[in-house]
Amino acid sequence: MKGTSPFVFGVLIVLGLIVFPFYWMLVTATTPPDQLMIETPTLVPSFTRLGVFVEVFSAVPIASWLTNSFIVAAGTTVLCLILSVLPAYALSRFRFRGKAMLALGLFVTQMLPEAMLLVPLYAVFRSLELLDTLTGLIIANAAFGAPIVTWILKGAFDAIPQEVEEAARIDGCSRFDIVMGVALPLVAPTLAATAVIAFFHGWNEYLFAQTFINAADLRPASVGIAGLVGEYAVPIHLVMATGIIYTLPSIVFYLIAQRYVVSGLTAGSVKG
């Protein structure tokens, strides 16, 4: 037990560092605006000012922002999975010319910053009339999320014994039936983990949303919150309250799905 004490102490310190920003957001949100810049800062939230979270819904269209963010995140997740399952299986099971180059190409996409492709993507989306649409955001986010999802799923497919698929083939299953009816259920934890990764990519994305969306009613929360920061005045308490509301759904979603994330990301680390 004595040997675990430093470890537990270290874990508590790390957890404190992770939780402290959220705690400080709560303190700032519940502090009266005239006391935010005083010399001695307030370290305890004022629970009598929790009404600021109700004020947020009347001061800014946070409900619309969150709805748009959810649509983009859910659409990105679905599109990433649709685009990634079959390529991941092909990279895992088939041998074909250009396989190494395709795998390398998927890897290289993760080295390119989104800002480098912003201008050409803007031109393409303008010609396709995808600007000022949530569909355009979903496509852009999925284009960057699908390669990493493909790589993770490939590792999971690699861990499936060939004998399992051979038995299904003997029973008369087609290749597509094997993928959908045999392979996918076996990699379900990894599928859930990649869904979480894709969801958070779509939920937190800012650059494409800021560039491709001009209509106020289509802004996701990431852009809406950034817009609260004015040139001459910043309602800090409202910004922090809005930030907490924006963060809570993602935290709840992760807490629900965390066991799938852990098991899914480790599923392809050992070949069966």
NUTOR-925626 format. One line per 2 residues: number of its first residue (from 1); their letters; for each residue x, y, z of C-alpha. Coordinates in Angstrom, 1 decimal. Layout:
// NUTOR-925626
NUM	a	X/Y/Z | ...
***
This chain:
// NUTOR-925626
1	mk	0.0/0.0/0.0 | 2.9/2.4/0.8
3	gt	4.2/2.0/-2.7 | 0.9/3.1/-4.2
5	sp	0.7/6.3/-2.2 | 2.9/8.4/-4.5
7	fv	1.1/7.1/-7.5 | -2.3/7.9/-6.0
9	fg	-1.0/11.4/-5.1 | 0.3/11.9/-8.6
11	vl	-3.1/10.9/-10.1 | -4.9/13.3/-7.8
13	iv	-2.6/16.1/-8.9 | -3.2/15.3/-12.6
15	lg	-7.0/15.2/-12.0 | -6.8/18.5/-10.2
17	li	-5.0/20.1/-13.1 | -7.7/18.7/-15.5
19	vf	-10.7/19.7/-13.4 | -9.4/23.2/-12.4
21	pf	-10.1/25.0/-15.7 | -13.8/23.8/-15.5
23	yw	-13.9/24.9/-11.8 | -12.5/28.3/-12.7
25	ml	-15.0/28.7/-15.5 | -17.8/28.1/-12.9
27	vt	-16.2/30.6/-10.6 | -15.9/33.3/-13.3
29	at	-19.4/32.7/-14.6 | -20.9/33.2/-11.2
31	tp	-18.8/36.2/-10.2 | -20.5/39.6/-10.6
33	pd	-18.9/41.5/-13.6 | -17.7/44.4/-11.4
35	ql	-15.7/41.9/-9.2 | -13.9/40.1/-12.0
37	mi	-11.0/42.5/-12.3 | -10.4/43.1/-8.6
39	et	-6.9/42.6/-7.1 | -7.9/39.7/-4.9
41	pt	-9.8/37.2/-7.1 | -12.8/35.2/-5.9
43	lv	-11.9/31.5/-5.5 | -15.3/30.1/-4.6
45	ps	-18.3/30.2/-6.9 | -21.3/32.2/-5.9
47	ft	-24.2/29.8/-6.0 | -26.7/32.6/-5.7
49	rl	-25.8/33.7/-9.2 | -26.5/30.4/-10.9
51	gv	-29.2/32.3/-12.8 | -26.5/33.4/-15.2
53	fv	-27.0/30.0/-16.9 | -30.6/30.9/-17.5
55	ev	-29.6/34.4/-18.7 | -27.3/32.8/-21.3
57	fs	-30.3/31.3/-23.1 | -32.0/34.7/-23.4
59	av	-28.8/36.6/-24.2 | -27.4/34.4/-26.9
61	pi	-28.9/31.7/-29.2 | -27.1/28.9/-27.4
63	as	-29.8/26.4/-28.1 | -29.5/26.9/-31.9
65	wl	-25.7/26.8/-31.7 | -25.8/23.5/-29.8
67	tn	-28.3/22.0/-32.2 | -26.1/22.9/-35.2
69	sf	-23.0/21.5/-33.4 | -24.9/18.2/-32.7
71	iv	-26.0/18.0/-36.3 | -22.5/18.5/-37.6
73	aa	-20.9/16.1/-35.1 | -23.5/13.4/-35.7
75	gt	-23.3/13.8/-39.4 | -19.5/13.7/-39.3
77	tv	-19.6/10.5/-37.2 | -22.0/8.7/-39.5
79	lc	-20.1/9.7/-42.7 | -16.7/8.8/-41.3
81	li	-17.9/5.3/-40.4 | -19.6/4.8/-43.8
83	ls	-16.4/5.9/-45.6 | -14.0/4.0/-43.4
85	vl	-15.4/0.5/-42.8 | -14.8/-1.0/-46.3
87	pa	-11.4/0.7/-46.9 | -10.2/-0.4/-43.5
89	ya	-11.3/-4.0/-44.2 | -9.7/-3.9/-47.7
91	ls	-6.4/-2.7/-46.2 | -6.5/-5.4/-43.6
93	rf	-7.5/-8.4/-45.8 | -6.6/-7.8/-49.4
95	rf	-3.4/-7.6/-51.3 | -3.5/-5.2/-54.3
97	rg	-1.2/-2.9/-56.2 | -0.8/0.5/-54.6
99	ka	-1.9/-0.8/-51.1 | 1.2/0.7/-49.5
101	ml	0.8/4.0/-51.2 | -2.9/4.2/-50.2
103	al	-2.1/3.4/-46.6 | 0.7/6.0/-46.7
105	gl	-1.7/8.5/-48.3 | -4.2/8.1/-45.4
107	fv	-1.4/8.6/-43.0 | 0.0/11.8/-44.7
109	tq	-3.5/13.4/-44.5 | -3.0/13.6/-40.8
111	ml	0.2/15.6/-41.3 | -1.5/18.4/-43.2
113	pe	-2.9/21.2/-41.2 | -6.4/22.2/-42.1
115	am	-5.4/25.8/-42.7 | -3.3/24.7/-45.7
117	ll	-6.4/23.4/-47.5 | -8.7/26.1/-46.4
119	vp	-8.5/28.2/-49.6 | -8.8/25.4/-52.2
121	ly	-11.6/23.8/-50.2 | -13.4/27.2/-50.0
123	av	-13.2/27.4/-53.8 | -14.5/23.9/-54.3
125	fr	-17.3/24.3/-51.8 | -18.3/27.6/-53.5
127	sl	-18.6/25.9/-56.9 | -20.6/23.1/-55.3
129	el	-22.9/25.6/-53.4 | -21.9/24.0/-50.1
131	ld	-21.0/27.3/-48.4 | -23.4/28.3/-45.6
133	tl	-24.6/24.7/-45.2 | -24.2/22.2/-42.4
135	tg	-23.7/19.6/-45.1 | -20.5/21.3/-46.3
137	li	-19.2/21.3/-42.7 | -20.0/17.6/-42.3
139	ia	-18.2/16.7/-45.6 | -15.1/18.8/-44.6
141	na	-14.9/17.3/-41.2 | -15.4/13.8/-42.4
143	af	-12.6/14.2/-45.0 | -10.1/14.8/-42.2
145	ga	-11.7/12.3/-39.7 | -12.1/9.3/-42.0
147	pi	-8.4/8.5/-42.5 | -7.7/8.2/-38.8
149	vt	-10.9/6.2/-38.3 | -9.8/3.9/-41.2
151	wi	-6.4/3.3/-39.6 | -7.9/2.4/-36.2
153	lk	-10.5/0.1/-37.8 | -7.8/-1.6/-39.8
155	ga	-5.9/-2.5/-36.7 | -9.1/-4.0/-35.2
157	fd	-9.8/-6.1/-38.4 | -6.2/-7.3/-38.3
159	ai	-6.9/-8.8/-34.9 | -9.8/-11.0/-36.2
161	pq	-8.6/-14.6/-36.9 | -8.8/-15.6/-40.5
163	ev	-10.4/-18.8/-39.4 | -13.6/-17.0/-38.4
165	ee	-14.1/-15.6/-41.8 | -13.2/-18.8/-43.5
167	aa	-15.9/-20.6/-41.5 | -18.4/-18.0/-42.6
169	ri	-17.3/-18.4/-46.3 | -17.8/-22.2/-46.0
171	dg	-21.3/-21.5/-44.8 | -22.0/-19.6/-48.0
173	cs	-21.6/-16.0/-46.9 | -20.5/-13.4/-49.4
175	rf	-17.6/-11.1/-48.7 | -20.0/-8.3/-48.0
177	di	-22.0/-10.5/-45.6 | -18.8/-11.4/-43.8
179	vm	-17.9/-7.8/-43.4 | -21.3/-6.7/-42.1
181	gv	-22.4/-9.8/-40.3 | -19.1/-11.2/-38.9
183	al	-16.3/-8.7/-38.9 | -18.2/-5.6/-37.8
185	pl	-19.8/-7.2/-34.7 | -16.4/-8.5/-33.6
187	va	-14.9/-5.0/-33.8 | -17.9/-3.2/-32.3
189	pt	-15.9/-1.7/-29.4 | -13.4/-0.2/-31.8
191	la	-16.3/1.0/-34.0 | -17.7/2.8/-30.9
193	at	-14.3/4.3/-30.1 | -13.9/5.6/-33.6
195	av	-17.4/7.0/-33.5 | -16.5/9.0/-30.3
197	ia	-13.3/10.3/-32.0 | -15.3/11.4/-35.1
199	ff	-18.0/12.9/-32.9 | -15.6/15.1/-31.0
201	hg	-13.8/16.1/-34.1 | -17.1/17.4/-35.5
203	wn	-18.2/18.9/-32.2 | -15.0/20.9/-31.5
205	ey	-14.1/22.0/-35.1 | -13.7/25.7/-35.5
207	lf	-11.7/26.7/-38.6 | -14.0/25.3/-41.3
209	aq	-17.1/26.4/-39.4 | -15.7/30.0/-39.1
211	tf	-14.7/30.1/-42.8 | -17.6/28.3/-44.5
213	in	-20.6/29.6/-42.4 | -21.7/33.2/-42.6
215	aa	-25.4/32.8/-41.7 | -26.0/33.5/-38.0
217	dl	-28.6/30.7/-37.7 | -26.2/28.1/-38.9
219	rp	-23.3/28.8/-36.6 | -22.2/25.9/-34.4
221	as	-21.4/26.6/-30.8 | -17.6/26.8/-31.3
223	vg	-18.0/29.8/-33.7 | -20.9/31.3/-31.6
225	ia	-18.9/31.4/-28.4 | -15.9/32.9/-30.2
227	gl	-18.2/35.6/-31.5 | -19.0/36.7/-28.0
229	vg	-15.5/38.2/-27.7 | -16.0/41.8/-28.9
231	ey	-13.4/44.4/-29.9 | -14.2/46.8/-27.0
233	av	-16.1/44.7/-24.5 | -16.2/41.1/-23.5
235	pi	-19.0/39.8/-21.3 | -16.7/37.4/-19.5
237	hl	-19.3/35.9/-17.2 | -21.5/35.1/-20.2
239	vm	-18.6/33.7/-22.2 | -17.7/31.3/-19.3
241	at	-21.3/30.3/-18.6 | -21.8/29.6/-22.3
243	gi	-18.6/27.6/-22.4 | -19.7/25.4/-19.5
245	iy	-23.0/24.7/-21.2 | -21.1/23.9/-24.4
247	tl	-18.7/21.6/-22.6 | -21.3/19.6/-20.5
249	ps	-22.9/17.6/-23.4 | -19.4/16.5/-24.6
251	iv	-18.4/15.5/-21.1 | -21.6/13.5/-20.5
253	fy	-21.2/11.8/-23.9 | -17.6/10.8/-23.1
255	li	-18.5/9.5/-19.7 | -21.1/7.3/-21.2
257	aq	-18.8/6.0/-24.0 | -15.5/5.9/-22.2
259	ry	-15.4/2.2/-21.6 | -15.9/1.7/-25.4
261	vv	-13.0/4.1/-26.1 | -10.6/2.3/-23.8
263	sg	-11.5/-1.2/-25.0 | -11.8/-0.2/-28.6
265	lt	-8.4/1.6/-28.9 | -6.6/-1.4/-27.4
267	ag	-8.6/-4.0/-29.4 | -6.2/-3.9/-32.4
269	sv	-3.0/-3.8/-30.4 | -2.7/-7.6/-30.2
271	kg	-3.3/-9.9/-33.1 | -5.5/-12.9/-32.3
***
